[in-house]
Amino acid sequence: MIAWALTMFVCGLWWTAATVWRLSRPRAALPLWLALTRDLAPAPLLGMLLARSLGLG
């Protein structure tokens, strides 16, 4: 249960950071929704990797 909570937390942080980064760039090549859709795979994988490395899963 803690591993999933950590994974979701990391996903939220990843999307927040990606959104802020995309919005702060003066000239974005892709629309925001398309750029964030591209981040759907790395965020949960990063969270699961972090949970596993901490021994929570």
Secondary structure, DSSP 8 states (H G I E B T S, - for coil): -HHHHHHHHHHHHHHHHHHHHHHHSSS-SS-HHHHHHTTTTHHHHHHHHHHHHTT--
